[in-house]
Amino acid sequence: MFLFRWLWKNMQGYRRKCIIGLVLACVAQIMLIFNPFIMRIVIDTFISAENAAENLATQRNLLFILIGLTLIINLGRTGLQYTVQMLFESCSQGTVYRIRKHLFENMQKQDQDFYDLHRTGDIMTRLSGDIDMLRHTTAWSLRTMFENIVCFTAVSVFYFTINPFMALCMLVLTPLIFVFSIVFQKKVGPLFGKLRDSLSELNTAAEENISGNRVVKAFAAEDYEKERFSKANKKYAEQSKETSIVWWKFFLPMETTSQAIFAVHLLSGGLFAIYDPNFTMGDYMAFSMLAWALSMPLSTLGHVINDLKRFSASATKIIEVYYSRPKIVDRSDAVKLTQPIKGEIEFQNVSFAYPSGGEKGKAGIPVLKDISFKIDAGETVAIMGETGSGKSTLINLIPRLYDVTKGKILIDGHNIRMLKLKDLRSSIGTATQEVLLYSDSIEGNIAFGIDDSNLSEEQLGETVREYAKMAAAHNFILNTSDEYNTIVGERGVGLSGGQKQRIALARALAVNPGILILDDTTSAVDSETESHIQESLRKLDNCTKIIICARISSAKDADKIIVLQNGEIAEMGSHDELVQNGGYYSEVYELQK
């Protein structure tokens, strides 16, 4: 019942339509009995009665009125059904729009570990297939279930008003169908959960192959990927087959039992017509005309249960994301920045460990251990170290993509936990080695973080070009097909690694940050371009720059160089000081001379 309460909650704004639709659906189903009722009068008065000919001659107007009523009722019922369909379709589309919007907005608030724990394919399944199952349930399954209940009840009551004994004969098989339904519900429920999980795995395999297609081709791993996808596809097919077999095992006896109502009608109706003088031909025809209306709800019951179980599996997955709450949020007493940050940064005994084994909330092996250092506003700091030493983790702590396990980080003397997240993150420009560009124009990608509410289109274009020049991207952009209006492919396909890095750097610079974080963003550019970028960065006096690098050429002019080893600070000082120390930095320097 929780799932349906949750669905009803999300129908806010559409509940009136839903209720009106249910009322009209109820009226439309009750109208089913009007035609058999009228036909019963017509047969008993104008066809099977002993004085049928006399009645036809003297009550012809009554016959025409009954025929007219039949036409009006049929047209009215058709109109009601159309209206009901439109109301429920509007309600379902509005509801899933609200849920999809909430899911996407909620995902924007999630911590980084949310995306570490949830695969992209699984998230996409929740936003597409699972959401569509909610729409189908709202638009069809719930309405059909309600209509079937009303139809079955109305027909049963009508039968009892005609002949209670005949009605009991017609209803004698229905308890058996309900038993089938209960057993089926228990059997098929877990299977739909497994089916949904296997679909998620299949989507994940496809998504990873598509996004990593260049890597697949580079390693000639097409056969391996085909085999991997084939396994996921086979698992889904087998799970789908198992679910279908269980479905048909129960559907066949349910369908057979519901259709047996027609055989009961023929047998019992014939006996009542022969032996019961009060059972008229009109009564028989009334029972006959509504036999389908009694069997149809029972036949449809299996389909409805099937859909509701699918809904349960999909809604459960959606609700996990719907009610997921980030741990990194604004405190109630968080400080709102009233002026731009200066960029003074201090790490005080900072330690950090990722969740153990992917389990949220459980700390694993420490990545950073007791890190302490201070960066003055406007300084340039280079961070070096071996792969896995904790360099990227350290910079991810500054915008609070993760929160420290121990210790604290101060910016301009404020504990970053006490700053509003939007203020903190909007003051930091970040460019990473793994560049993500959107399927947009080059200008759109560079202007991604700019607050353009007070800028004209011309001013925005000038701002974008200014930062593109600083990032040494302007010249190659002018050589593209449509210059700044050139649409880059998904993830920047069509651009070289160095070109993408320069666009990412321009994007980071364009937000005019108080703190600029560069994660090896010049690794794919040539020495001349790197020198140009470094010269541009030196001109940024009002910005604190933190640069992760592997090249000595990128680090040597920094005010401070920090060398990490095994999550700890192994060396810290200027270029000259570290060269003299004879440690890791000195070794790298000798190798790159």
N, C-alpha and C positions, 0 to 999 in steps of 0.2 A: 504493500500500500504506500510505502514511502516514495517509491518511484512515481506513482500517479499523483501524489501530493506535490512532489517536486515539479512534475509536468504542469499541474494546475497552477502552481505559483508562477510559472513562466508564461502562462496564458494571460497574464495581466494586460488589460487593454483589449483582449479578444474574448474574455469570458462571456460577455453578453451575447456575442455572436454564437459562441458555442452553446449556450443555454437555449437561445432562440432556435438554433439548428436542431437541438435534441427535441424540443417541443414540436417543431414542424415534422421532424422524422417520426415522432410518436403519432401525430395526426395522420401522416401518410400511411403508416402501417395499419392503423385502426381502420382507415378507409378501405383496406383490402376486403373487409367483410361485407362492405355495402353491395358490391356487385353480386356475390352469391345470395345475399339476402333478397335483392331485387329479383334475381333469376329464380329463386325459390317461389316467390309470389307469382311470377309470370308462368312458370310450369304448372303450379298447383291451381292456377286460376284459368289459364287460357290453353293449356295443352293436355294435362292428364286428368283434369276434373271431368266428372260425368256430364256436366252442363257447359263444357268448354266452348262449344260453338255459340251457345246463347250468351255466355259471358263476353266472347269476342265481339258479338253484335251489339250488346248493350253497354259494354264498358271499354269500347275502343279507345276513348280518350285516356283512360287509365293506362292502357298499354303504351300509348305514345308518351305519356308522362314518364313512365318507368324507363322506357328506352332513352328518353332525353336525359333523365337523371344519370343513367349509366354513362352516357357520353360526357356529361358535365363532371361526374366523379372521376372518370379516367383522365380527362384533361387537367382537372384540378390536382389530382395525385401526381401527374407528370410534372406539372409546374412546381409543386411542393418538393419533389425529389430533386429537380434542378436547383431550386433555391437552397435546399439543404446541402447539396454538393458544393455550391459556390461559397456558402457560409463556412463550411468545414475546410475547404481549400484555403480560403482567406485566413482562417484561424491557424491552420497548420503552417502556412508560409510565414505568417507574422511571428508565430511562436519559435520556429527554428531560426528565423532571422535574429530574434532576441537572444536565443541560446548561443548561436554561432558568434554573434558580436561579443557576448559576455566571455565566451571561451577565449577568443582571440585577445581581448583586452586583459583577461586574467593571465594569459600566458606572457604578455608583455611585462607583467609585474614579477614573474617568477625569478628565483635566484638561478645562478648559473648551474648549480647542481641539479636543478629540475631537468635541464637539457642534457646533463651528463647521464641521468638515469633513464630518460625516455628517448627512445629511438625516433628519428624523424618520420619513418614510415608509420609507426604506431600513432604518432600525433596526427599525421595526415589522415589516417583511417578514422580517427575520432571526429575530425572536422568535416569529413566527407561522407563515407558510408554509414557511420553510426548516426550522424545527424539526419541523413536521409531516412533512416529507419524510424527516427522520431517523427518525421514528417508523415511517413506512411501510416504510422500508428495513429497519429492525431486525425489525419484526413480520412482514413478508411477503417482501420481495425476497431477503434473505440466506437465509432459511429455504427459499424456493422454489428458489433456485439450488442449495442443498445437496441438497434432495430430488430435484431433477431429475438431478443428477450420480449420486446413489445409485441412483435408479430406472433410469436409462439403463445404468449399469454392471451392476446386478443382472439386468436383462432380457437384456442382451447375453451375460453369462456363462451364463444359463439357456438361451438359444438355442444357444450353442455346445455345451452338454452334450447337447442333443437332436440337432442336425445342423449341424456346422460350416459346410458349404457353403451351406445355406439361411440360416444366420446371416449369412454374408458378403453374400449377396444382399440381406438386409434392411438391412444397414449400409452398403451401397455409396454411398448418397446423403448420408450424414452429413458427410463432408469438405466437400462443397459448401456445406452450411448453415453450417459453421464459418467458411468463407471469407467468406460473406455477413455473418456476425456481426462479423468483424474489420474489414471495410470499413465496415460500418454504424457501428461504434464510433468510427472515426476521423472519419467525416463528421458525426455527430450531436453529438459532444461539444462543440465550440465553439458550436453553435447553442443548446444548453441554457444556456450561460453568458450569451449575448445575451438569451435569453428571460427569464431570471431578472432581468437588469438592467432590461429594459423593464417587467417587473412592478413592480419597485421604483419606477421613474419614475411609473408609473400610480398606485401607492399614495401617493406623495408629492404628486401633483397633487390627489388626493382629500382627503388629510389637510389640506393647506394651505387648500383651499376650505372644508372643514368648520370648521376652527379660525378661519378669517378670514371667516366667513359674514356677519358684521355689516358688515365693510368692503366686501365685495362688494355688499351691498344698498345701503349708503350711497352708493356710487359708481355704482349701477345698472350694474354690470359683469357681470351674469349671462351675457350673450351672449359676452363675452370669456372667462369662465371655462368656459363650455360648449365653446368652440372649443379652449381649452387642454387641457381634459380629453379632448376628442374626438381631438386629435392624439396624446396619450399612449395613449389607448385603441386608436387605429388602428395605432400603432406596435407595440403589444403583440399586436394581432390579426394583423398581417402577419407578425411574428416567429413567432407561434404557428402560423400557417398554413404558413410556410416549414419549420418544424421538423416539422410533421405530414406535409407532402408528402415530405420526406426519409424520415421514418419509414415511410410507406406504400410508398414506392418499394422499400424493402428488405424490409418485412414481407410483401408479396405474394409475391415469389419464395421467401422463406423458408418461408412457410405452404404455398405450392404444392409445394415440394420435400418438406416434411415429410409432407404428405398423400399424396404420390406413393408413400410407403412402402406404403400399402394396395394400390395397383395392383401394386407389385412383389411383394407378398405373394400376391395372387391369381394372378399369372402364374407366379412361381417355385414357389409352393406347389403349383399344379396340375401343373406339369411334374415336380416331385419325387414327387408322389403317383402319377403315371402311370408314370414310368420308374425310380423307386428303390423296390425291394421292401421296403427296410428303413424307409421313410418311411411311418408309419402314419397312420390317420385321427386318432388321439389327438395325434400330433405336429403335424398340420396345425391342429387346433383349439387346441393350446397356442400355436402361433405366431399364430393368428388372435386369440385372446383378449388377447394382449399387444402386438399391433401398435399399439394406441392408446397404450400405456405407453412405446413407443419413439418415437412421433411427438409425443406431448404435450410432453416435455421440450424437443424441438427447436422446437416451436411457441412454447412459453413463453419460450424463450431471448431472443427479440426484446423481449418485454415486460420481462424482467429487465434486459437491457442498457439499455433505455430508462430504467428506474427508477434504475439505478446511475449513469447519466450525470446524471440530475436530482439524485441524491444528491451526486455529485461537485461540481456547481455550487453547491448549497445549503450543503454542508459547508464548502467553501472560503470562502464569505462568513461563515459562523458562526465559523470558526476565526480570521478576521481580528479579530473582537471578542473571542473566547475568549482569545486569547493577547496581546491588546493590553495594553500596560503604560503606566501614567501616568508622566510625567516628574517631576511634583510629588509626591514621596513623603517619608515620614519617613526621615531619615538614621539610620544605625546608632547614631550618638552623639547623637541628638536628645534635648533636655532635656524632661522631663515636668514640667509646672507643678504645684507642690505647694500653691499658694494662688492665689486669684483675681488676675487682672492689675489693675494700677492704672490703666492706660490711657495711659501716657506713650509717645508715638510720635515717631520721628525718621526722616526721609528723608535719606539721605546720597548725593548725586550719582546719583540714580536716573534711569536711562534705560530705555525700553521700546519694542519694535517688535513688531507682530503678525507671524505667519508670512507670508512673501511669497506672494501669489497663492493662498493657501489651502494651501500646501505646508508640511507639518509639518517643523519643524526649520530652515527657512530664514527668516532675518530679513528683514522688508520695510522700508517707510519708517518712521522713528522717529515714535512718537506722543507720547512724553514724552522731554524732553531735559534731563539734568543738573538734576533737581529736588532741592532741599535745603530742608528746613524742620523745625521741632521743635514738637510740641504737648505741653504739660504735662498731667499727669493731671488729669482733671476739667474741662478747658477745653472750650469750644465753638468750633469752627472752621467757618466758612462758605467754600465754594469756589464761585466764580463764573467765568464765561467764556462765550465764544461757542460755538455748537454745533460740535463736532468739535475743541475745544481740548484734550481729554484728561481731562475731569473724571471721567467714569465709569470710565475706564481706571485712573486714579489710585486710586480707592477699591477697585477689583477686585484691586489688588496687595496690599492689606493682609491679607485672609484667604487670600492666595496662590491665588486663582482662576487667576491667571497669575503667573509668576515674572519678576522684573526681568531685563532684558537686561544692565544694568550697575548698579553701586552696590549699596546694601543698605538694608533697612528694619529699624529697631529698635523693639521694643515692650518697655517697662520695661528697656531696656538689652540685651535679647536680640535677636540677629539672628533674624528670623522663620524663616529656613531651618533654624535650630537647634531650633525648637520643634516638638513633635508636632502634626500637623495637626488632630487632634480637639480638643486642648486650645486651640489657637489659634482655630479656627472657632467652637467652642462658647462662646468668650468674646466673640464679636462678634455683635451684633444688626444685621440689615440689612433695610431696607425700600426697595424700588425704585419708581420711577415706573410701570414696567410691572408691575402686580401680578398674581401668579398665586395664585388661591385654588383649593383642592381641592373636589371634589364631596363635601363633608362638612358638618357643622353649623358654625355660626358659632363655637361654643365649641371645636370640634375644630380649626378653622383657627387660632384664637388660641393654643390650647394646643399647637400643632404642635411647638415646640422645647423645651417644658417637660419637665424630668425629673420625671415624676409617680410614680416608684417609691415615694417616701416620703409621698405625699399621698393622703388619702382623696378620694372623689368630691366631697364637700362642700367640702373645702379647695381642690381644683382649681378648682371653680366660683367660689369666692370670689376666688382669684388671677386668674382670667380676667376677672372683672368689675372688679377693681381696675385692671388695665391697660387695659381697654376704656374706663373712665372717663378715664384719663390721655390716651388717644388721642381723646377726644371722640366715642367710638363708642357709648357705653352707651345714650344716649337714643334714637337711631334703631334700635338693636337691640331695645329694648323695644317698638317699634312694628311689628316684623315679626310674621309669623303665629305662630311658635312661640318668639319671643324668641331666647335663646341656642341653642336646639335647632333653629332654622330651618335647613333644608338649602339651601345655596347651590348654584346650578347650576354646570355645568362652567365653570371659569375665572371664577366669580363672576357669571355671567349673572343678571340680575334686580336687581343692585345698581348704584348709580350709581358713577361714577369716584371721587368723593370718599368714598363709603362704603367702597369697596374699599381705598382708600388708608388710611383710618383703621383698618380691620381689620388691614391689613398692618403698620401702625405698632404696634398693640397686640401683634401677634405678635412683632415685634422687641423690644419692651419686656419682654415676658413671660419672656424667657430671662435677664433680670436681667444684661445684658451689662456688661463693663468698657469696651467701646467700642461706641458706637451709630452706625451709618452710615445716613444718610437721603438717598436720591437723589431730590430734588425731590418728596418725598412729600406736600407740601401744595399742589401745583399745581392740584388739582381741588377744593379746599375753599374756602369763603367766608372773608372776613376775620375774622369773629367766631370761627369754628372754628379758624382758624389762630392767633389770639391765645390761645385756650384751650390748644392744643397747645404753643405756645411757653412758656406759663406752666408747663405740666406738665414740659417738658424742663428748664426752669431749676431745678426742684426736684430734679433728678437730680444731686446733688453728687458721687456716687461713680462717675460715668460720663463718659468722654470722648465728646463728640458731634462728628461730622463731618457737615456738612449741605451737600449740593449744592443750590443754589437759583438761581432767576432773579429772585425778588422781593427788593427791598431790605428789605422788612418782615421777611423771614425771616433776613436777614444782619446787620442793623444792630446787634443786641444781642450778636453773637458776640464772643468775646475776641480773635479773630484772623480776618481775612478774606484769603483767597488768591485772586488773579485769575490765571487761566491764559489764555495766548494762544499758539496754535501749538505747544502742548506744553511751553511754558516759563512760569515764574513771571514775570508782567509787573508785578504789584503785590502787596504784602503789608503788612498793618497793621490798625489799628482802623477803625471806620466814619468817625470824624472825620478821621483821618489821610488816608484814601483820598479822601474828599470834597474835601479841600484839595489833593490831588495833581493833580486835573484830568485824570485818565486815564479808562480804560474804566469803572471803578466810578462815578466822578463823573458821567459821561455818562448811565449808567443811572439814577443817583439823580435827575438833573434831569428825565429823561423820566417817572419814576414819582412825582414829588412831587405 
